[in-house]
Amino acid sequence: MPSSNDKKPPTGRGGWWFLAGVVLLYLLLALTTPDYARASFQHFVHMGLDLLPVLGLVFLFMWLLNLGQGTNDKLGRLAGRQSGLRGWLLAVVGGILSHGPVYAWYPLLRDLQQKGARPALLAAFLYARSIKLPWLPLMASYFGLAYTLIVCAYIVLFAMANGWLVEKLLDGQKAVPAGD
C-alpha cells in the first residue's frame, strides 16, 4: 500500500511564466534598442560560460548522490540527524572548498535536504562559503596572518552557531516540498 509520502508534489508553472516574460522583454528591448539588447545578450552568454564549470561540478555531485539512492543509510549518517561531528565537519569544510555562485549549489542542497540532511548542516555549509581560499593570502598580506586566522575561526564558529539556530527555528515546521 503506497503511503502519502510516495506522491510527488505538484510542480508550479511560475518558472516557465518568468522565462516567457524575460524572453518577451528581450524581444521588446531588441526592437527598441538593438545595440543594448545585443550587448546584454553577449553579457548573458559570457556569464553562462563562466558558470558552466561550477554547474558541471554541482551536477556531478548530484549524479554521484543519485547513484547511491538505495544507500540512504550512508547519506543519513553523513548529513542526517545522527551525523554528529562528522556532519558538521563535512558541512563546514565543504562550504569553504565550494566555489562559484551560491545559487549554483542550491539544487544539490535541495537534493540533500530531500534525502534527510539536517537544516543545520545546510545552513552551516552556506555560511562557511564566506571563507574564500584563493583570497586568504591577499587578506593576510593586508591585515596580517593573526587577523586572518581569527576571522576565519570566527566564521567557522558562527557557521555552526548559525546552523544550530536555523535548525532550532525550523524545529516543528513542515518542510516545503520542491516546486511550490
N, C-alpha and C positions, 0 to 999 in steps of 0.2 A: 504494500500500500504506500503510495508516494506521500511524503509529508508536505506541509505547506512551504517548507524551505526549498523544495525542489523546483518551485516555479521561478521563472525568470522575471525580474521586474520589468514593467513596461518602459520602453525607451521613448524619450521625448523627441520631437522633431525640431526643437529650438535651434540646434546646431545647423541644421540644413537651412532654416529660415535666415539665420545670421549669415551664412555663406552666400545665400542668394542676395541678401541685402548688400554685402560687401562687393559682390560682382556687379550689381546694379550701380552702386556708387562709382566703381571704377569705370564702368561704361559711360556714365554721365560725365565724369571727370575727363575721360578721353575725348568726348565730344566738345567740351568747353575749353579745356587747356591740354592739348595733346602732349606738349613737351613735359609738362608737370606730371602727367599720367605715366609717360614713358620712364621718367626718372624715378618715380615712385615704384613702378613695377620692377625696374632694374635693382633698386634697393631691396625689394622683397625677394628677388631671386638670389642676390648675394647673401642675404640673411639666411635664406633657406639652405644654401650651400654650406654656410658656416655651421648650421645646426645638424646637418646630416651625420657627421661622425658621432655626436652626442646621442642623437636619436638611434643610430645604429647600435651603440653600446647599450642603451636602455632596452631596445628590442631584443638584443642578445640576452640580457639578463632575464627579461620576461620569458623568452623562449626556454632558457635553462630552467626557470622556475616551473614552467608548464610541463617540461619533460618529467619532472618528479611529482606530477599531480597526484599520483597514487601514494606518495610518501609524505603525506601531510604531517606525520608524526615528527619527522626531522625538521620541517619548516616550523612547526609549532614549538619545538624546543629552541630553535634559533631566535624566533621573534614573538612567540606566544606568551601567555600568562606565566608559564613556568620557565621562561628563558633565563632569568636571573642576571648575574653579572655579565655572562657571555653575550646576552642580547643587548645590553647597554653598550658594551664594548664594540660589538658589531655595528650598532646604530651610529655611535659617535665616530668611529674610525671610517665607516662608510660615508658619513656626511662630510668628513674632512677630505677624503680622497675623491669625492664626486666632483665633477667639473661640468661646465656648461650651464645653460639657463635652468633655473629651478623647475620651470613648467615642463621641461622635457622629462623630468623624473616623476611627475605626477601619475602617469599611467602605471609605472612599476609600483609606486607606493600604494595606489588603489588596489592593485592585484594582491599585494602583500596584506593589505587591510582585509580584503575579502577572504584571504586564506587564514585569517585569525591573528595577524600581527597586532601587538599592543599599540594603542594610540600613543602611549608614552614614547615608544621607540621610534615611531614615525615622526613625532614632533622633535625628538632629540636629533634625529637624522637631519631634518630641515634646519634646525638651529645651528648644528655643528658645521653646516656648509659655510658659515661666516668665516671660518679659518681657510684662507686660500694659500695653499702650499707654495705656488710659484711666487707669491708676493711676500712671503716671510723674510727672505734675505733683504729686500728693499725696506721693509718695515724695521728690521733690525738695524740697518745702516742709518735710518733717520732717527729712530727712537732709542736704540740700544738693545742689546740682547736680553737684559733683565726685564725691561718693559715688555718686549715681545713675548717672552715666556710667560710672564704674569698675565698678560691679556689673553693669551691662548689658554692658559689654565682656567681663567675665569669663564671664557666662552664654553669650555668643556663642562665645567661645573654647572653653569647656567643652562646649558643644553639639557643636562639631566634634570635639573630643577624644573625647567620649562616642560619637559616631557611628563614628569610626575604631576605637575599642576594641570596640564591638559587632560591627563587621564582621570584625575580627581574631578575635574569639572564635567567630564563626559560620563562619569560613572552613573549608571541608571538610565542614560539616554539611549534610545534605539538608534542604531546606525542608519543613515540614509542610503538606500540602495543606489547603485550607479545608474546614471541616466535620468535621475529625477532632478 
